[in-house]
Amino acid sequence: MRIWVNGGLRDADDARVSVLDHGLTVGDGIFETVKTVDGRPFALTRHLDRLTRSARGLGLPDPDLDEVRLACTAVIDANPMALGRLRITYTGGLSPLGSDRGNAGPGLVVALGEAGRRPDTTAVITVPWTRNERSALAGLKTTSYAENVVALARAHEHGASEALFANTVGQLCEGTGSNVFVVLGGQAYTPPVASGCLAGITRALAVEWTGAVETDLPFDALERAEEIFLTSTLRDVQAVHRVDGRELPGRPGPVTAKAMRIFDERAGNDLDP
């Protein structure tokens, strides 16, 4: 594997950042995960726009998007694969121990790993922890991901691939790495960004392409939904067949199946929508 680290490609064994990088010591960093298909990134422009928004939200300098694109191209060309997970990580860089940032400038790492196609349906659980919709990090894709690690481990313990959060006022919010849609009365709904969820790239495309509606949803909408589906970079649109102990149909329902079909068709026709 060849990885871009702060200005150039390195072999995996030589791809190192300082132990004093602020992204490591205090989680002061942001990232994007981009799907690659046969050596081409999907929706890269949208991902880079969000990378910039996250940087500004965290108070980091705007990333040099020309450099990021160059790094992405170099890494993709150096690691050919049919389906990949491209990870762009942008950090506060070399800094003192503690929360204060240094002045050495930000760090940039781009890596690519192989991915497999997800199954059409999956199981999810709900967790007792909440998303804070008023947090300084709400809506930012930061490297401060420990609460997602804990929740996803809980999901795996219960035979599920994702864990779903409410926010502090009891509204449905998101998963550890996905957005959630529920179908009520034949219409697909998803929580708004104001709920504290990430403004997912796949989420936005699913809303644009399928006519799903953004609205506040009580957490118990999961108990009443006729269908539930998740969206994320590597899931695309994925049906849910179980939430906690509640079983849903074992195959995608009609609204979800239509969303899956539309997404596949539109994404296949335009790799940078």
C-alpha positions in Angstrom: 0.0 0.0 0.0 1.1 3.5 -0.8 -0.1 6.4 1.4 0.1 10.1 1.0 1.6 11.7 4.1 2.3 15.5 4.3 3.4 16.1 0.8 4.2 12.8 -0.9 3.6 9.1 -1.3 5.1 6.7 1.2 5.2 3.0 1.5 2.8 1.8 4.3 5.8 0.8 6.6 7.2 4.3 6.2 3.9 6.3 6.4 4.4 8.0 9.7 3.1 11.1 11.5 4.5 12.6 14.7 3.3 11.3 18.0 2.7 15.0 18.8 0.3 15.5 15.9 -2.8 17.2 17.4 -5.1 14.7 15.5 -3.5 12.0 17.6 -3.1 13.6 21.0 -6.5 15.3 21.3 -8.5 14.3 18.2 -8.1 17.7 16.6 -8.8 16.8 13.0 -11.4 16.1 10.4 -11.8 13.5 7.7 -13.7 12.3 4.7 -14.4 8.8 3.4 -14.8 8.6 -0.3 -15.9 5.6 -2.3 -13.7 4.7 -5.3 -15.1 2.6 -8.2 -12.6 1.1 -10.7 -10.0 3.8 -9.8 -12.4 6.8 -9.8 -13.7 8.6 -6.7 -17.4 9.1 -6.3 -18.8 12.6 -5.4 -15.3 13.9 -4.6 -16.3 17.6 -5.1 -19.1 17.3 -2.5 -16.7 15.5 -0.1 -14.1 18.2 -0.5 -16.7 20.9 0.1 -17.7 19.3 3.3 -14.0 18.9 4.3 -13.7 22.7 4.0 -16.8 23.2 6.0 -15.6 20.9 8.8 -12.2 22.6 8.8 -13.8 26.0 9.3 -16.1 24.7 12.0 -13.1 23.3 13.9 -11.1 26.5 13.3 -8.5 24.9 11.1 -7.1 26.6 8.0 -9.0 25.8 4.8 -7.4 22.8 3.2 -5.6 23.3 -0.1 -8.1 21.4 -2.3 -5.7 21.3 -5.2 -3.2 19.4 -3.0 -5.9 17.2 -1.7 -7.1 16.3 -5.2 -3.5 15.6 -6.2 -3.0 13.4 -3.2 -6.2 11.5 -3.9 -5.2 10.9 -7.6 -1.7 9.8 -6.6 -3.0 7.3 -4.0 -5.7 5.9 -6.2 -3.3 5.4 -9.1 -0.8 3.8 -6.8 -3.3 1.3 -5.3 -5.5 -0.1 -8.1 -8.7 -1.9 -6.9 -12.3 -2.4 -8.0 -14.0 -0.9 -4.9 -12.2 1.2 -2.4 -12.5 3.3 0.7 -10.4 6.5 0.3 -9.7 8.2 3.6 -8.7 11.9 3.7 -7.5 13.0 7.1 -6.7 16.6 7.9 -5.3 17.5 11.3 -4.1 20.3 13.5 -0.6 19.2 12.9 2.4 19.2 15.2 1.4 20.9 18.4 2.2 21.0 22.1 0.7 18.5 24.5 -2.7 19.8 25.5 -5.5 21.6 23.6 -3.5 24.5 22.3 -2.6 24.2 18.6 1.0 24.7 17.4 2.0 26.8 14.5 3.6 24.2 12.3 0.6 24.0 10.0 -2.0 21.3 9.4 -1.3 17.7 8.5 -2.7 15.7 5.5 -2.9 12.0 5.1 -4.7 10.2 2.3 -5.0 6.4 2.2 -7.0 3.8 0.3 -8.2 0.4 1.4 -10.2 -2.3 -0.4 -13.9 -2.5 0.3 -16.6 -5.1 -0.3 -20.1 -4.5 -1.5 -22.5 -4.3 1.4 -25.5 -6.7 1.7 -28.9 -5.4 0.7 -30.2 -5.5 4.2 -28.8 -5.2 7.7 -29.7 -5.2 11.4 -29.3 -2.2 13.7 -29.7 -1.4 17.4 -30.5 1.7 19.4 -28.2 2.9 22.1 -28.8 4.8 25.3 -26.2 7.5 24.5 -27.2 10.7 22.7 -25.9 13.1 20.1 -25.6 16.6 21.4 -27.2 18.8 18.7 -25.8 21.9 20.4 -22.2 20.6 20.6 -19.4 22.7 19.1 -18.7 19.6 16.9 -22.3 19.0 15.8 -22.5 18.4 12.0 -18.7 18.3 11.7 -16.9 15.1 10.5 -14.1 15.1 13.0 -11.6 12.5 14.1 -13.1 12.6 17.6 -14.8 9.3 17.0 -14.5 7.4 20.2 -18.2 7.5 21.1 -18.9 5.9 17.7 -16.4 3.2 18.4 -18.1 2.3 21.6 -21.6 2.3 20.1 -20.5 0.3 17.1 -18.9 -2.3 19.3 -22.2 -2.6 21.2 -24.0 -3.1 17.8 -21.6 -5.9 16.9 -22.1 -7.6 20.2 -25.8 -7.8 19.3 -25.3 -9.1 15.7 -25.9 -5.7 14.1 -23.8 -3.5 11.8 -24.9 -0.1 13.1 -26.1 1.7 16.2 -28.7 4.5 16.1 -28.7 7.6 18.3 -31.3 10.0 19.5 -30.3 13.6 20.3 -30.7 15.3 23.7 -34.4 16.1 23.1 -35.4 12.6 22.2 -35.5 13.0 18.4 -34.1 10.5 15.9 -30.6 11.6 14.9 -28.2 9.3 13.0 -26.0 6.2 13.2 -22.3 5.9 14.1 -21.4 6.3 10.5 -24.7 6.6 8.6 -27.8 8.6 8.2 -31.2 7.0 8.8 -34.5 7.2 6.9 -37.9 5.9 8.0 -40.9 5.3 5.8 -44.2 6.3 7.3 -47.4 6.2 5.2 -45.4 5.4 2.1 -43.2 8.5 2.4 -39.5 8.5 3.3 -38.4 10.9 6.0 -35.0 11.7 7.5 -33.9 13.9 10.4 -32.7 17.4 9.4 -29.1 18.6 10.0 -30.4 20.7 12.9 -31.0 17.4 14.8 -27.3 17.1 15.2 -26.7 14.5 12.4 -23.9 14.8 9.9 -24.8 16.3 6.6 -24.1 13.0 4.8 -23.2 13.1 1.1 -25.2 10.0 0.3 -28.0 11.4 2.5 -28.1 14.6 0.5 -28.1 12.7 -2.8 -30.9 10.4 -1.6 -33.0 13.4 -0.6 -32.5 15.1 -4.0 -33.0 12.0 -6.1 -35.9 10.3 -4.3 -38.0 13.1 -2.8 -37.4 12.0 0.8 -38.5 14.7 3.3 -36.3 16.2 6.0 -38.2 16.6 9.3 -37.9 16.2 13.0 -38.8 12.7 14.0 -39.4 11.2 17.5 -37.1 8.4 18.3 -40.0 6.0 18.5 -40.6 6.5 14.8 -38.3 3.5 14.5 -41.0 1.4 16.2 -43.7 2.6 13.8 -41.9 2.8 10.5 -43.0 0.5 7.7 -39.5 0.5 6.3 -36.1 1.8 7.5 -33.0 2.4 5.5 -29.5 3.7 6.0 -27.3 5.8 3.8 -23.5 6.3 3.8 -20.6 6.4 1.5 -20.0 2.6 1.4 -23.6 1.5 2.2 -25.1 3.7 -0.5 -28.8 2.9 0.3 -29.2 -0.1 2.5 -32.4 -1.6 3.9 -32.8 -2.5 7.6 -34.5 -5.8 8.5 -34.2 -5.6 12.3 -34.1 -2.8 14.9 -33.3 -4.2 18.3 -35.9 -7.0 18.7 -38.3 -5.7 16.0 -38.2 -7.6 12.8 -39.0 -5.9 9.5 -39.3 -7.6 6.1 -36.3 -9.6 5.2 -36.0 -7.9 1.8 -36.1 -4.2 0.9 -39.6 -2.8 1.0 -41.0 -0.9 -2.0 -39.9 2.6 -1.0 -36.4 1.4 -0.1 -36.1 -0.7 -3.2 -37.0 2.2 -5.4 -34.5 4.4 -3.5 -31.8 1.8 -4.0 -32.6 1.5 -7.7 -32.6 5.3 -8.3 -29.4 5.8 -6.4 -27.6 3.0 -8.3 -28.8 4.4 -11.6 -28.0 8.1 -10.9 -24.6 7.3 -9.3 -23.6 5.1 -12.1 -24.3 7.8 -14.6 -22.4 10.6 -12.8 -19.4 9.9 -10.6 -19.2 13.6 -9.4 -22.9 14.6 -8.9 
